[in-house]
Each structure stands twice: as structure tokens, then as C-alpha cells.
């Protein structure tokens, strides 16, 4: 075949191919404003406003409790002390031993159901204002702002080469961070051992190894989570962020961006007429993203990463004030209100919904159970243990005798004087316990062997019920009304 014929034969197929696969039109390029590049450290801008002041107040309040309360004294001891070695917990006037673990369980239940109830009402306000991770991250950001300056200065410092000025700033910052973390670790250990003794012993080298390890470990974890990890704890490690949606509904208070009012967003001059431009109230300044401690854009809708700190609300309100627009483009509201199911003035009325009532009812019951148990619990507890080695025997008087061990637990912080009597037969005697009672030191447990005897004619063969009656009062309060305890036991006849 000649080249001309070959060209003639190939031309139609080439044309068909060209017709079958037309050239793809070029797509318009989109530009993305990336405030926090992926993988880089987030440097949030300092937010100022009413919610920022509330966060400062929450930080000061929570850290007052953490740092100061252990230094308080109560009845010649540390006011709050969780004495793990001696298995005893002190919370001001409340003294709990191993036999009172039910009350600690109730306290944990109160905290859990309180968190569930509050989350159903107000979302993640706990995370934004009182969570330890948020609080210590906020403290670290205060140090960053104090030493390195606001966001722009910190970004500039990060990109600058290492020189004397940068080294001086970094050393100053990390020295402050070290002091905060070290004192945090020391205070943490002071919740479990007497802090007034631990702090001097720490600087003299007399502190125990376990306490020093606890202080060092907690201080390091504070540095690691609050300074190194920061928002990554909330984004990837916190389980609460994952299951919170199970407690959310359309009436839960959340931070929302008003899309109807803000879109379409776009930059404009302050003097520009918004109506003529056809734009919404959002000027696309990205300030809401720059102040966010977890680096999200609230304008993309509700996200599990949002901790509800309201920094974006403060930043947006400030921009709205400068532009002369009304506040509230970003605000606390509910999904139902945003979808116009009811006006925002009715948000408080939605608190009566079944989910809130259910969590609230359980929380109320647990609180009542805790208060009732604490107010009615006995300061002295007695266990009657039958001596299995001696079932029944005849004593020197010819009476039948049973042996028991009385385990008396003084759960109070005062010495108690305990007396005992027994009943069950017409003639019955209790020996082994002093007539004027026995004195039990504070938080002490003693075991006392006693004998109960009766005339053989009264003691039938087999076991018969008897009852011990114990009375106790504080040794220093002899005129006080004694407290009475009744404990049942059995007497083995011949």
C-alpha cells in the first residue's frame, strides 16, 4: 500500500477518534484560605470580650480550688486529703473510710449525670470553660502571649532564624512554663499527702519517692498535654468529643454561624453599602478561625471538634461593631431556633423536654441518696464475728458460754467511748468488755474478744437469736446524747 493510500485510510479513524474524545474543558481554579496549615502548630489569636472574661473567671475559680484548697486546715488536719496509704479520704468535715466507698461511688455518679444533664442543656460549655485540658492550655497561651506577643508576632518569631533574641524569648517562656508545670505537679501530690509537710520535705530531699514521682509525672503530663499536644487532645484523644452527639438534640445550646444572615460572604469597605453589594454580613475576615483554639471554621457548621469556648463569638462581635452591623452573626443558639422551628426567645422553654427531665430526675435521686446516706451514717460501726473455734462451752459458774469477736470501727475524727449490753434470755451476761466502756481512737479499728453466757435451762439446743446493743459518744462530750446501735447475733445452745 502506498503512503498516500495509507494516509487516506488512517485519516478517517483519526477524525473519528478526535470526534469521540473532545478535549476536556479547563476547570476554574479555586483559592482556599488556609488559616492553620495542616500539620503546623496552631497559634490562636487572643480573643477579647464578654465570653473571654468568663473564661478567665472560670480559670481563676478552678485553679483556686486546685492550688489553694489543699493548704486549708480543718480540725487540725488538711481540709481535703485523699490518704491512699491509710485508705481514708477527708473532704472538710466529711471523713470517709474503706467502708464508705458507696459514698465515693455516689459522688462519681453525681459528677457523671451532672455532666450528661448539663451537656443536654448547654452542649460543651464544660469543655470550653472548666475542662482541665482547656484550662491549662489557656494558661499556656497566656504565657505565649505574655512572652512572645500575639498571634502575628508568634508566627513571625517561629519563621525567624535562631539568634540571641529568639533564644532569650524561648528560654524565658519555657522557664515560666516549667515553673507552672512543676508547681502543678507538686500541688497534685499535695492532694494525696499533707502538702504542708511535703513541700518543705521536697526541697530538703526528705520527701518519699512515690510522692516525688507523682509530682514529676503529673507536672510532665501537664507540660505534654497543655503545651505540646494542646488542641490535638481535644481533636484526637478526648472520648467526650466522640460521644457527646448522643446527648445532643435540636434544642441543645450550641455555637452557630447564621448562614442566612452572613451569606454570601465577601470583603468590603467599611463605608460600602451592604444592600448594593448583594453580600451578607460576613466580610470573610477569618477572625473567627484565627481565635479558635482548635483551628476549625465555625462557618462550616457544627463540628465535633468545637469545644464551645465562644472565642469566635467575641471576635465576630468585635468585627460587627467595627462594621456597624448588629451582633450575633455567630452566637449561642439551638438548631431548632436556627431552622425557625421556634423563636430564640423560646429557648428557655425547651428546657422542659423529656431528655433534660430524665437526666435531671436521675441526678436529683442520686444527690438525695448521697445526702441522706451522709446525714444518717453512723460514726461507729460494729461487726460481730462468732468464734468458730469454740461453738459452746461451760464456764466456771456452770453456765453455757459462746465466744465472739467484736470488731469496732471508729470512722469519726474524735475519740469515741463505746459500751455494750446483750439481751435474748431472762438471765444473760456479757463479759470481756469494761463496764465503763472502751475508748476507740479516731479512725481506728479494734477487735475485742467477749463472751456471752446464760443458764443452761434457757439455752435450747441449736442456735437462738440474741441482740447486742452498743452505745457510743465522743469522749470529750460526756453530756451529749449517746448514739445507739443494735446488732443481731446467734447463741449456740447445748
Secondary structure, 3 states (H helix, E strand, C coil): CCHHHHHHHHHHHHHHHHHHCCCCCCCCCCCCCCCCCCCCCCCCCCCCCHHHHHHHHHHHHHHHHHHHHHHCECCCCECEEEECCCCEEEECCEEECHHHHHHHHHHHHHHHHHHHHHHHHHCCHHHHHCCHHHHHHHHHHHHHHHHHCCHHHHHHHHHCCCCHHHHHHHHHHHHHHHHHHHHHHHHHHCCCCCHHHHHHHHHHCCCCHHHHHHHHHHHHHHHHHHHHHCHHHHHHHCCHHHHHHHHCCCCCCEEEECHHHHCCCCCCCCCCCHHHHCCCCCCCCCHHHHCCCCCCCHHHCCCCCCCCCCHHHHHHHHHHHHHCCCCCCEEEECHHHHCCCCCHHHCHHHHHCHHHHHHHHHHHHHHHHHHHHHHHCCCEEEEEEECCCCCCEECCCCCEEEEEEEEEEECCCCCEEEEEEEECCCCEEEECCCCCCEEECCCCEEEEEEEEEECCCCCCCEEEEEEEEEEEEECCCCCCCCEEEEEEEEEEEC
